[in-house]
Every structure is written in C-alpha cells, then in structure tokens.
Amino acid sequence: MPKMKTNRGAAKRFRRTGSGGLKRAQSFRRHILTKKSTKRKRHLRDDAVVAPCDMKMINRLLPYV
C-alpha cells in the first residue's frame, strides 16, 4: 500500500508527548484580550493535553507523528 498522507494543518497544531499523548495550544488567546484578566491570559499560555475521546480522530490525521 502507498504511504498515508499527514494532514499538514493538524501537524502544525499538535505535538506528541513523551508518553504518547498529544499536546495542543489553548484557545481564546488571539484577540479581545483587554477584557480578560491577567491570570486568565497567563494560564492560557500553557499547553493542554488532548482529551482521550479525541485521540482516535487526531491519530487518523497524523499517522506518522
């Protein structure tokens, strides 16, 4: 069989962790930041882990990552 294609949009958004999970960036950090508290914006800087229920779909988009 031919090689599967990686979804390039997904490849730019997710990174594999050491234990095999996936890291993703937080949303709500792009614009309209004045009304958000400093604490809220600070916590949004950290990466989040992809939920287990979404892993199957994302693994299909990233077959070799």
CHARMM-style PDB file with segment names, atoms N, HN, CA, C and O in Angstrom:
ATOM      1  N   MET     1       0.828  -1.197   0.000  1.00  0.00      PROA
ATOM      2  CA  MET     1       0.000   0.000   0.000  1.00  0.00      PROA
ATOM      3  C   MET     1       0.868   1.254   0.000  1.00  0.00      PROA
ATOM      4  O   MET     1       1.978   1.233   0.531  1.00  0.00      PROA
ATOM      5  N   PRO     2       0.387   2.330  -0.578  1.00  0.00      PROA
ATOM      6  CA  PRO     2       1.162   3.572  -0.536  1.00  0.00      PROA
ATOM      7  C   PRO     2       1.145   4.177   0.854  1.00  0.00      PROA
ATOM      8  O   PRO     2       0.323   3.829   1.702  1.00  0.00      PROA
ATOM      9  N   LYS     3       2.063   5.078   1.058  1.00  0.00      PROA
ATOM     10  HN  LYS     3       2.731   5.361   0.370  1.00  0.00      PROA
ATOM     11  CA  LYS     3       2.118   5.770   2.341  1.00  0.00      PROA
ATOM     12  C   LYS     3       0.890   6.652   2.505  1.00  0.00      PROA
ATOM     13  O   LYS     3       0.345   7.166   1.528  1.00  0.00      PROA
ATOM     14  N   MET     4       0.458   6.822   3.755  1.00  0.00      PROA
ATOM     15  HN  MET     4       0.901   6.404   4.548  1.00  0.00      PROA
ATOM     16  CA  MET     4      -0.661   7.708   4.044  1.00  0.00      PROA
ATOM     17  C   MET     4      -0.152   9.137   4.130  1.00  0.00      PROA
ATOM     18  O   MET     4       1.003   9.369   4.487  1.00  0.00      PROA
ATOM     19  N   LYS     5      -1.011  10.095   3.804  1.00  0.00      PROA
ATOM     20  HN  LYS     5      -1.949   9.906   3.513  1.00  0.00      PROA
ATOM     21  CA  LYS     5      -0.633  11.495   3.885  1.00  0.00      PROA
ATOM     22  C   LYS     5      -0.973  12.044   5.257  1.00  0.00      PROA
ATOM     23  O   LYS     5      -2.042  11.772   5.802  1.00  0.00      PROA
ATOM     24  N   THR     6      -0.052  12.820   5.807  1.00  0.00      PROA
ATOM     25  HN  THR     6       0.816  13.041   5.364  1.00  0.00      PROA
ATOM     26  CA  THR     6      -0.281  13.533   7.054  1.00  0.00      PROA
ATOM     27  C   THR     6      -1.075  14.792   6.758  1.00  0.00      PROA
ATOM     28  O   THR     6      -0.784  15.493   5.789  1.00  0.00      PROA
ATOM     29  N   ASN     7      -2.068  15.087   7.574  1.00  0.00      PROA
ATOM     30  HN  ASN     7      -2.304  14.518   8.362  1.00  0.00      PROA
ATOM     31  CA  ASN     7      -2.813  16.337   7.451  1.00  0.00      PROA
ATOM     32  C   ASN     7      -1.908  17.451   7.962  1.00  0.00      PROA
ATOM     33  O   ASN     7      -1.597  17.510   9.152  1.00  0.00      PROA
ATOM     34  N   ARG     8      -1.487  18.335   7.060  1.00  0.00      PROA
ATOM     35  HN  ARG     8      -1.740  18.287   6.094  1.00  0.00      PROA
ATOM     36  CA  ARG     8      -0.487  19.344   7.415  1.00  0.00      PROA
ATOM     37  C   ARG     8      -1.021  20.368   8.406  1.00  0.00      PROA
ATOM     38  O   ARG     8      -0.266  20.885   9.229  1.00  0.00      PROA
ATOM     39  N   GLY     9      -2.320  20.666   8.336  1.00  0.00      PROA
ATOM     40  HN  GLY     9      -2.934  20.245   7.668  1.00  0.00      PROA
ATOM     41  CA  GLY     9      -2.899  21.595   9.308  1.00  0.00      PROA
ATOM     42  C   GLY     9      -2.835  21.029  10.710  1.00  0.00      PROA
ATOM     43  O   GLY     9      -2.537  21.751  11.662  1.00  0.00      PROA
ATOM     44  N   ALA    10      -3.112  19.738  10.846  1.00  0.00      PROA
ATOM     45  HN  ALA    10      -3.354  19.152  10.073  1.00  0.00      PROA
ATOM     46  CA  ALA    10      -3.053  19.091  12.161  1.00  0.00      PROA
ATOM     47  C   ALA    10      -1.620  18.961  12.645  1.00  0.00      PROA
ATOM     48  O   ALA    10      -1.357  19.074  13.842  1.00  0.00      PROA
ATOM     49  N   ALA    11      -0.688  18.723  11.726  1.00  0.00      PROA
ATOM     50  HN  ALA    11      -0.901  18.631  10.753  1.00  0.00      PROA
ATOM     51  CA  ALA    11       0.716  18.564  12.108  1.00  0.00      PROA
ATOM     52  C   ALA    11       1.271  19.843  12.721  1.00  0.00      PROA
ATOM     53  O   ALA    11       2.161  19.786  13.570  1.00  0.00      PROA
ATOM     54  N   LYS    12       0.756  20.996  12.302  1.00  0.00      PROA
ATOM     55  HN  LYS    12       0.034  21.043  11.612  1.00  0.00      PROA
ATOM     56  CA  LYS    12       1.220  22.265  12.851  1.00  0.00      PROA
ATOM     57  C   LYS    12       0.589  22.576  14.193  1.00  0.00      PROA
ATOM     58  O   LYS    12       1.090  23.434  14.919  1.00  0.00      PROA
ATOM     59  N   ARG    13      -0.500  21.899  14.544  1.00  0.00      PROA
ATOM     60  HN  ARG    13      -0.907  21.202  13.955  1.00  0.00      PROA
ATOM     61  CA  ARG    13      -1.248  22.230  15.751  1.00  0.00      PROA
ATOM     62  C   ARG    13      -1.008  21.291  16.925  1.00  0.00      PROA
ATOM     63  O   ARG    13      -1.278  21.656  18.069  1.00  0.00      PROA
ATOM     64  N   PHE    14      -0.502  20.080  16.661  1.00  0.00      PROA
ATOM     65  HN  PHE    14      -0.283  19.783  15.731  1.00  0.00      PROA
ATOM     66  CA  PHE    14      -0.343  19.086  17.715  1.00  0.00      PROA
ATOM     67  C   PHE    14       1.091  18.597  17.758  1.00  0.00      PROA
ATOM     68  O   PHE    14       1.764  18.491  16.733  1.00  0.00      PROA
ATOM     69  N   ARG    15       1.552  18.295  18.999  1.00  0.00      PROA
ATOM     70  HN  ARG    15       1.005  18.382  19.832  1.00  0.00      PROA
ATOM     71  CA  ARG    15       2.873  17.704  19.194  1.00  0.00      PROA
ATOM     72  C   ARG    15       2.729  16.492  20.098  1.00  0.00      PROA
ATOM     73  O   ARG    15       1.920  16.490  21.026  1.00  0.00      PROA
ATOM     74  N   ARG    16       3.513  15.471  19.825  1.00  0.00      PROA
ATOM     75  HN  ARG    16       4.171  15.473  19.071  1.00  0.00      PROA
ATOM     76  CA  ARG    16       3.472  14.241  20.606  1.00  0.00      PROA
ATOM     77  C   ARG    16       4.239  14.439  21.918  1.00  0.00      PROA
ATOM     78  O   ARG    16       5.298  15.066  21.927  1.00  0.00      PROA
ATOM     79  N   THR    17       3.715  13.914  23.010  1.00  0.00      PROA
ATOM     80  HN  THR    17       2.855  13.404  23.003  1.00  0.00      PROA
ATOM     81  CA  THR    17       4.404  13.966  24.297  1.00  0.00      PROA
ATOM     82  C   THR    17       5.268  12.726  24.446  1.00  0.00      PROA
ATOM     83  O   THR    17       5.192  11.806  23.631  1.00  0.00      PROA
ATOM     84  N   GLY    18       6.086  12.702  25.485  1.00  0.00      PROA
ATOM     85  HN  GLY    18       6.147  13.449  26.147  1.00  0.00      PROA
ATOM     86  CA  GLY    18       6.974  11.565  25.707  1.00  0.00      PROA
ATOM     87  C   GLY    18       6.228  10.278  25.982  1.00  0.00      PROA
ATOM     88  O   GLY    18       6.702   9.199  25.627  1.00  0.00      PROA
ATOM     89  N   SER    19       5.069  10.377  26.608  1.00  0.00      PROA
ATOM     90  HN  SER    19       4.685  11.254  26.896  1.00  0.00      PROA
ATOM     91  CA  SER    19       4.303   9.184  26.954  1.00  0.00      PROA
ATOM     92  C   SER    19       3.307   8.794  25.863  1.00  0.00      PROA
ATOM     93  O   SER    19       2.517   7.869  26.056  1.00  0.00      PROA
ATOM     94  N   GLY    20       3.331   9.485  24.717  1.00  0.00      PROA
ATOM     95  HN  GLY    20       3.973  10.236  24.560  1.00  0.00      PROA
ATOM     96  CA  GLY    20       2.475   9.100  23.608  1.00  0.00      PROA
ATOM     97  C   GLY    20       1.205   9.908  23.476  1.00  0.00      PROA
ATOM     98  O   GLY    20       0.412   9.656  22.569  1.00  0.00      PROA
ATOM     99  N   GLY    21       0.987  10.873  24.352  1.00  0.00      PROA
ATOM    100  HN  GLY    21       1.631  11.079  25.089  1.00  0.00      PROA
ATOM    101  CA  GLY    21      -0.190  11.724  24.243  1.00  0.00      PROA
ATOM    102  C   GLY    21       0.023  12.821  23.218  1.00  0.00      PROA
ATOM    103  O   GLY    21       1.015  12.813  22.489  1.00  0.00      PROA
ATOM    104  N   LEU    22      -0.893  13.751  23.162  1.00  0.00      PROA
ATOM    105  HN  LEU    22      -1.698  13.758  23.754  1.00  0.00      PROA
ATOM    106  CA  LEU    22      -0.766  14.873  22.235  1.00  0.00      PROA
ATOM    107  C   LEU    22      -0.956  16.179  22.997  1.00  0.00      PROA
ATOM    108  O   LEU    22      -1.864  16.307  23.818  1.00  0.00      PROA
ATOM    109  N   LYS    23      -0.083  17.148  22.713  1.00  0.00      PROA
ATOM    110  HN  LYS    23       0.655  17.044  22.046  1.00  0.00      PROA
ATOM    111  CA  LYS    23      -0.206  18.480  23.287  1.00  0.00      PROA
ATOM    112  C   LYS    23      -0.837  19.402  22.268  1.00  0.00      PROA
ATOM    113  O   LYS    23      -0.650  19.236  21.062  1.00  0.00      PROA
ATOM    114  N   ARG    24      -1.587  20.379  22.761  1.00  0.00      PROA
ATOM    115  HN  ARG    24      -1.738  20.514  23.740  1.00  0.00      PROA
ATOM    116  CA  ARG    24      -2.199  21.368  21.886  1.00  0.00      PROA
ATOM    117  C   ARG    24      -2.152  22.710  22.590  1.00  0.00      PROA
ATOM    118  O   ARG    24      -2.005  22.779  23.810  1.00  0.00      PROA
ATOM    119  N   ALA    25      -2.279  23.778  21.811  1.00  0.00      PROA
ATOM    120  HN  ALA    25      -2.399  23.722  20.820  1.00  0.00      PROA
ATOM    121  CA  ALA    25      -2.302  25.123  22.381  1.00  0.00      PROA
ATOM    122  C   ALA    25      -3.715  25.429  22.869  1.00  0.00      PROA
ATOM    123  O   ALA    25      -4.688  24.830  22.409  1.00  0.00      PROA
ATOM    124  N   GLN    26      -3.813  26.370  23.806  1.00  0.00      PROA
ATOM    125  HN  GLN    26      -3.023  26.856  24.180  1.00  0.00      PROA
ATOM    126  CA  GLN    26      -5.110  26.787  24.317  1.00  0.00      PROA
ATOM    127  C   GLN    26      -5.754  27.766  23.340  1.00  0.00      PROA
ATOM    128  O   GLN    26      -5.066  28.484  22.615  1.00  0.00      PROA
ATOM    129  N   SER    27      -7.062  27.780  23.333  1.00  0.00      PROA
ATOM    130  HN  SER    27      -7.621  27.196  23.921  1.00  0.00      PROA
ATOM    131  CA  SER    27      -7.786  28.754  22.516  1.00  0.00      PROA
ATOM    132  C   SER    27      -8.065  30.005  23.353  1.00  0.00      PROA
ATOM    133  O   SER    27      -7.691  30.067  24.524  1.00  0.00      PROA
ATOM    134  N   PHE    28      -8.714  30.989  22.757  1.00  0.00      PROA
ATOM    135  HN  PHE    28      -9.018  30.938  21.806  1.00  0.00      PROA
ATOM    136  CA  PHE    28      -9.103  32.246  23.402  1.00  0.00      PROA
ATOM    137  C   PHE    28      -7.906  33.127  23.754  1.00  0.00      PROA
ATOM    138  O   PHE    28      -7.958  33.859  24.742  1.00  0.00      PROA
ATOM    139  N   ARG    29      -6.827  33.074  22.966  1.00  0.00      PROA
ATOM    140  HN  ARG    29      -6.785  32.479  22.163  1.00  0.00      PROA
ATOM    141  CA  ARG    29      -5.659  33.897  23.237  1.00  0.00      PROA
ATOM    142  C   ARG    29      -5.318  34.819  22.068  1.00  0.00      PROA
ATOM    143  O   ARG    29      -4.258  35.445  22.091  1.00  0.00      PROA
ATOM    144  N   ARG    30      -6.173  34.930  21.045  1.00  0.00      PROA
ATOM    145  HN  ARG    30      -7.034  34.422  21.026  1.00  0.00      PROA
ATOM    146  CA  ARG    30      -5.799  35.643  19.829  1.00  0.00      PROA
ATOM    147  C   ARG    30      -6.157  37.123  19.855  1.00  0.00      PROA
ATOM    148  O   ARG    30      -5.336  37.963  19.486  1.00  0.00      PROA
ATOM    149  N   HSD    31      -7.352  37.450  20.279  1.00  0.00      PROA
ATOM    150  HN  HSD    31      -8.019  36.768  20.579  1.00  0.00      PROA
ATOM    151  CA  HSD    31      -7.798  38.838  20.228  1.00  0.00      PROA
ATOM    152  C   HSD    31      -8.831  39.048  21.332  1.00  0.00      PROA
ATOM    153  O   HSD    31      -9.199  38.109  22.037  1.00  0.00      PROA
ATOM    154  N   ILE    32      -9.294  40.292  21.474  1.00  0.00      PROA
ATOM    155  HN  ILE    32      -8.995  41.055  20.902  1.00  0.00      PROA
ATOM    156  CA  ILE    32     -10.208  40.704  22.553  1.00  0.00      PROA
ATOM    157  C   ILE    32      -9.595  40.314  23.904  1.00  0.00      PROA
ATOM    158  O   ILE    32     -10.225  39.643  24.722  1.00  0.00      PROA
ATOM    159  N   LEU    33      -8.357  40.751  24.110  1.00  0.00      PROA
ATOM    160  HN  LEU    33      -7.845  41.295  23.446  1.00  0.00      PROA
ATOM    161  CA  LEU    33      -7.632  40.363  25.322  1.00  0.00      PROA
ATOM    162  C   LEU    33      -7.790  41.377  26.448  1.00  0.00      PROA
ATOM    163  O   LEU    33      -7.423  41.087  27.587  1.00  0.00      PROA
ATOM    164  N   THR    34      -8.327  42.555  26.156  1.00  0.00      PROA
ATOM    165  HN  THR    34      -8.625  42.790  25.231  1.00  0.00      PROA
ATOM    166  CA  THR    34      -8.383  43.592  27.186  1.00  0.00      PROA
ATOM    167  C   THR    34      -9.360  43.238  28.293  1.00  0.00      PROA
ATOM    168  O   THR    34      -9.134  43.586  29.452  1.00  0.00      PROA
ATOM    169  N   LYS    35     -10.433  42.558  27.956  1.00  0.00      PROA
ATOM    170  HN  LYS    35     -10.618  42.275  27.015  1.00  0.00      PROA
ATOM    171  CA  LYS    35     -11.420  42.233  28.996  1.00  0.00      PROA
ATOM    172  C   LYS    35     -11.066  40.976  29.778  1.00  0.00      PROA
ATOM    173  O   LYS    35     -11.725  40.665  30.770  1.00  0.00      PROA
ATOM    174  N   LYS    36     -10.047  40.254  29.356  1.00  0.00      PROA
ATOM    175  HN  LYS    36      -9.511  40.506  28.550  1.00  0.00      PROA
ATOM    176  CA  LYS    36      -9.642  39.043  30.051  1.00  0.00      PROA
ATOM    177  C   LYS    36      -8.602  39.390  31.108  1.00  0.00      PROA
ATOM    178  O   LYS    36      -7.736  40.237  30.892  1.00  0.00      PROA
ATOM    179  N   SER    37      -8.700  38.733  32.235  1.00  0.00      PROA
ATOM    180  HN  SER    37      -9.404  38.044  32.411  1.00  0.00      PROA
ATOM    181  CA  SER    37      -7.794  39.052  33.347  1.00  0.00      PROA
ATOM    182  C   SER    37      -6.386  38.544  33.038  1.00  0.00      PROA
ATOM    183  O   SER    37      -6.192  37.656  32.207  1.00  0.00      PROA
ATOM    184  N   THR    38      -5.421  39.129  33.725  1.00  0.00      PROA
ATOM    185  HN  THR    38      -5.579  39.850  34.400  1.00  0.00      PROA
ATOM    186  CA  THR    38      -4.033  38.731  33.546  1.00  0.00      PROA
ATOM    187  C   THR    38      -3.842  37.273  33.931  1.00  0.00      PROA
ATOM    188  O   THR    38      -3.107  36.542  33.267  1.00  0.00      PROA
ATOM    189  N   LYS    39      -4.494  36.856  34.990  1.00  0.00      PROA
ATOM    190  HN  LYS    39      -5.091  37.450  35.529  1.00  0.00      PROA
ATOM    191  CA  LYS    39      -4.385  35.461  35.432  1.00  0.00      PROA
ATOM    192  C   LYS    39      -4.928  34.513  34.363  1.00  0.00      PROA
ATOM    193  O   LYS    39      -4.328  33.476  34.078  1.00  0.00      PROA
ATOM    194  N   ARG    40      -6.063  34.877  33.778  1.00  0.00      PROA
ATOM    195  HN  ARG    40      -6.551  35.719  34.010  1.00  0.00      PROA
ATOM    196  CA  ARG    40      -6.666  34.032  32.746  1.00  0.00      PROA
ATOM    197  C   ARG    40      -5.749  33.918  31.545  1.00  0.00      PROA
ATOM    198  O   ARG    40      -5.562  32.825  31.010  1.00  0.00      PROA
ATOM    199  N   LYS    41      -5.168  35.040  31.110  1.00  0.00      PROA
ATOM    200  HN  LYS    41      -5.319  35.928  31.545  1.00  0.00      PROA
ATOM    201  CA  LYS    41      -4.273  35.019  29.961  1.00  0.00      PROA
ATOM    202  C   LYS    41      -3.001  34.235  30.261  1.00  0.00      PROA
ATOM    203  O   LYS    41      -2.474  33.546  29.387  1.00  0.00      PROA
ATOM    204  N   ARG    42      -2.510  34.335  31.481  1.00  0.00      PROA
ATOM    205  HN  ARG    42      -2.937  34.894  32.191  1.00  0.00      PROA
ATOM    206  CA  ARG    42      -1.307  33.614  31.881  1.00  0.00      PROA
ATOM    207  C   ARG    42      -1.537  32.103  31.836  1.00  0.00      PROA
ATOM    208  O   ARG    42      -0.674  31.355  31.375  1.00  0.00      PROA
ATOM    209  N   HSD    43      -2.686  31.662  32.307  1.00  0.00      PROA
ATOM    210  HN  HSD    43      -3.386  32.270  32.681  1.00  0.00      PROA
ATOM    211  CA  HSD    43      -2.985  30.221  32.291  1.00  0.00      PROA
ATOM    212  C   HSD    43      -3.227  29.710  30.869  1.00  0.00      PROA
ATOM    213  O   HSD    43      -3.026  28.527  30.594  1.00  0.00      PROA
ATOM    214  N   LEU    44      -3.652  30.581  29.977  1.00  0.00      PROA
ATOM    215  HN  LEU    44      -3.816  31.542  30.200  1.00  0.00      PROA
ATOM    216  CA  LEU    44      -3.884  30.167  28.594  1.00  0.00      PROA
ATOM    217  C   LEU    44      -2.583  29.979  27.815  1.00  0.00      PROA
ATOM    218  O   LEU    44      -2.589  29.407  26.725  1.00  0.00      PROA
ATOM    219  N   ARG    45      -1.459  30.463  28.373  1.00  0.00      PROA
ATOM    220  HN  ARG    45      -1.454  30.929  29.258  1.00  0.00      PROA
ATOM    221  CA  ARG    45      -0.180  30.277  27.703  1.00  0.00      PROA
ATOM    222  C   ARG    45       0.250  28.817  27.694  1.00  0.00      PROA
ATOM    223  O   ARG    45       0.903  28.372  26.750  1.00  0.00      PROA
ATOM    224  N   ASP    46      -0.104  28.077  28.720  1.00  0.00      PROA
ATOM    225  HN  ASP    46      -0.635  28.438  29.486  1.00  0.00      PROA
ATOM    226  CA  ASP    46       0.346  26.696  28.859  1.00  0.00      PROA
ATOM    227  C   ASP    46      -0.330  25.799  27.827  1.00  0.00      PROA
ATOM    228  O   ASP    46      -1.465  26.043  27.417  1.00  0.00      PROA
ATOM    229  N   ASP    47       0.388  24.762  27.418  1.00  0.00      PROA
ATOM    230  HN  ASP    47       1.310  24.563  27.751  1.00  0.00      PROA
ATOM    231  CA  ASP    47      -0.199  23.773  26.521  1.00  0.00      PROA
ATOM    232  C   ASP    47      -1.176  22.902  27.286  1.00  0.00      PROA
ATOM    233  O   ASP    47      -1.033  22.704  28.493  1.00  0.00      PROA
ATOM    234  N   ALA    48      -2.161  22.386  26.585  1.00  0.00      PROA
ATOM    235  HN  ALA    48      -2.277  22.546  25.604  1.00  0.00      PROA
ATOM    236  CA  ALA    48      -3.126  21.461  27.161  1.00  0.00      PROA
ATOM    237  C   ALA    48      -2.935  20.094  26.506  1.00  0.00      PROA
ATOM    238  O   ALA    48      -2.352  19.986  25.427  1.00  0.00      PROA
ATOM    239  N   VAL    49      -3.428  19.065  27.167  1.00  0.00      PROA
ATOM    240  HN  VAL    49      -3.901  19.153  28.043  1.00  0.00      PROA
ATOM    241  CA  VAL    49      -3.348  17.710  26.635  1.00  0.00      PROA
ATOM    242  C   VAL    49      -4.664  17.391  25.942  1.00  0.00      PROA
ATOM    243  O   VAL    49      -5.735  17.730  26.447  1.00  0.00      PROA
ATOM    244  N   VAL    50      -4.588  16.750  24.801  1.00  0.00      PROA
ATOM    245  HN  VAL    50      -3.718  16.475  24.390  1.00  0.00      PROA
ATOM    246  CA  VAL    50      -5.787  16.377  24.048  1.00  0.00      PROA
ATOM    247  C   VAL    50      -6.555  15.322  24.842  1.00  0.00      PROA
ATOM    248  O   VAL    50      -5.959  14.399  25.397  1.00  0.00      PROA
ATOM    249  N   ALA    51      -7.862  15.462  24.891  1.00  0.00      PROA
ATOM    250  HN  ALA    51      -8.346  16.212  24.440  1.00  0.00      PROA
ATOM    251  CA  ALA    51      -8.713  14.534  25.631  1.00  0.00      PROA
ATOM    252  C   ALA    51      -8.688  13.156  24.976  1.00  0.00      PROA
ATOM    253  O   ALA    51      -8.573  13.051  23.755  1.00  0.00      PROA
ATOM    254  N   PRO    52      -8.795  12.100  25.782  1.00  0.00      PROA
ATOM    255  CA  PRO    52      -8.761  10.734  25.221  1.00  0.00      PROA
ATOM    256  C   PRO    52      -9.849  10.473  24.183  1.00  0.00      PROA
ATOM    257  O   PRO    52      -9.632   9.697  23.253  1.00  0.00      PROA
ATOM    258  N   CYS    53     -11.011  11.103  24.322  1.00  0.00      PROA
ATOM    259  HN  CYS    53     -11.187  11.734  25.078  1.00  0.00      PROA
ATOM    260  CA  CYS    53     -12.093  10.859  23.367  1.00  0.00      PROA
ATOM    261  C   CYS    53     -11.781  11.445  21.999  1.00  0.00      PROA
ATOM    262  O   CYS    53     -12.399  11.042  21.013  1.00  0.00      PROA
ATOM    263  N   ASP    54     -10.846  12.382  21.905  1.00  0.00      PROA
ATOM    264  HN  ASP    54     -10.344  12.710  22.705  1.00  0.00      PROA
ATOM    265  CA  ASP    54     -10.478  12.985  20.621  1.00  0.00      PROA
ATOM    266  C   ASP    54      -9.233  12.358  19.998  1.00  0.00      PROA
ATOM    267  O   ASP    54      -8.896  12.670  18.856  1.00  0.00      PROA
ATOM    268  N   MET    55      -8.552  11.487  20.720  1.00  0.00      PROA
ATOM    269  HN  MET    55      -8.825  11.233  21.648  1.00  0.00      PROA
ATOM    270  CA  MET    55      -7.280  10.943  20.249  1.00  0.00      PROA
ATOM    271  C   MET    55      -7.446  10.114  18.969  1.00  0.00      PROA
ATOM    272  O   MET    55      -6.597  10.179  18.081  1.00  0.00      PROA
ATOM    273  N   LYS    56      -8.519   9.344  18.866  1.00  0.00      PROA
ATOM    274  HN  LYS    56      -9.210   9.290  19.588  1.00  0.00      PROA
ATOM    275  CA  LYS    56      -8.687   8.469  17.708  1.00  0.00      PROA
ATOM    276  C   LYS    56      -8.774   9.287  16.416  1.00  0.00      PROA
ATOM    277  O   LYS    56      -8.167   8.929  15.406  1.00  0.00      PROA
ATOM    278  N   MET    57      -9.528  10.378  16.455  1.00  0.00      PROA
ATOM    279  HN  MET    57     -10.021  10.668  17.275  1.00  0.00      PROA
ATOM    280  CA  MET    57      -9.692  11.208  15.278  1.00  0.00      PROA
ATOM    281  C   MET    57      -8.370  11.876  14.888  1.00  0.00      PROA
ATOM    282  O   MET    57      -8.021  11.919  13.708  1.00  0.00      PROA
ATOM    283  N   ILE    58      -7.638  12.393  15.869  1.00  0.00      PROA
ATOM    284  HN  ILE    58      -7.921  12.359  16.828  1.00  0.00      PROA
ATOM    285  CA  ILE    58      -6.398  13.105  15.569  1.00  0.00      PROA
ATOM    286  C   ILE    58      -5.315  12.134  15.115  1.00  0.00      PROA
ATOM    287  O   ILE    58      -4.494  12.479  14.266  1.00  0.00      PROA
ATOM    288  N   ASN    59      -5.303  10.926  15.670  1.00  0.00      PROA
ATOM    289  HN  ASN    59      -5.971  10.646  16.360  1.00  0.00      PROA
ATOM    290  CA  ASN    59      -4.319   9.938  15.226  1.00  0.00      PROA
ATOM    291  C   ASN    59      -4.536   9.551  13.769  1.00  0.00      PROA
ATOM    292  O   ASN    59      -3.582   9.171  13.089  1.00  0.00      PROA
ATOM    293  N   ARG    60      -5.768   9.638  13.275  1.00  0.00      PROA
ATOM    294  HN  ARG    60      -6.542   9.947  13.827  1.00  0.00      PROA
ATOM    295  CA  ARG    60      -6.029   9.377  11.866  1.00  0.00      PROA
ATOM    296  C   ARG    60      -5.423  10.472  10.993  1.00  0.00      PROA
ATOM    297  O   ARG    60      -4.953  10.203   9.888  1.00  0.00      PROA
ATOM    298  N   LEU    61      -5.436  11.708  11.494  1.00  0.00      PROA
ATOM    299  HN  LEU    61      -5.818  11.927  12.392  1.00  0.00      PROA
ATOM    300  CA  LEU    61      -4.878  12.822  10.731  1.00  0.00      PROA
ATOM    301  C   LEU    61      -3.346  12.814  10.752  1.00  0.00      PROA
ATOM    302  O   LEU    61      -2.704  13.348   9.848  1.00  0.00      PROA
ATOM    303  N   LEU    62      -2.771  12.210  11.784  1.00  0.00      PROA
ATOM    304  HN  LEU    62      -3.292  11.776  12.519  1.00  0.00      PROA
ATOM    305  CA  LEU    62      -1.315  12.205  11.967  1.00  0.00      PROA
ATOM    306  C   LEU    62      -0.806  10.774  12.045  1.00  0.00      PROA
ATOM    307  O   LEU    62      -0.456  10.317  13.133  1.00  0.00      PROA
ATOM    308  N   PRO    63      -0.751  10.055  10.942  1.00  0.00      PROA
ATOM    309  CA  PRO    63      -0.382   8.631  11.014  1.00  0.00      PROA
ATOM    310  C   PRO    63       1.056   8.376  11.414  1.00  0.00      PROA
ATOM    311  O   PRO    63       1.350   7.313  11.960  1.00  0.00      PROA
ATOM    312  N   TYR    64       1.971   9.311  11.165  1.00  0.00      PROA
ATOM    313  HN  TYR    64       1.733  10.175  10.722  1.00  0.00      PROA
ATOM    314  CA  TYR    64       3.400   9.053  11.427  1.00  0.00      PROA
ATOM    315  C   TYR    64       3.985   9.959  12.491  1.00  0.00      PROA
ATOM    316  O   TYR    64       5.196   9.940  12.711  1.00  0.00      PROA
ATOM    317  N   VAL    65       3.162  10.749  13.156  1.00  0.00      PROA
ATOM    318  HN  VAL    65       2.178  10.764  12.978  1.00  0.00      PROA
ATOM    319  CA  VAL    65       3.683  11.673  14.168  1.00  0.00      PROA
ATOM    320  C   VAL    65       3.698  10.993  15.523  1.00  0.00      PROA
ATOM    321  OT1 VAL    65       4.102  11.600  16.515  1.00  0.00      PROA
TER     322      VAL     65
END
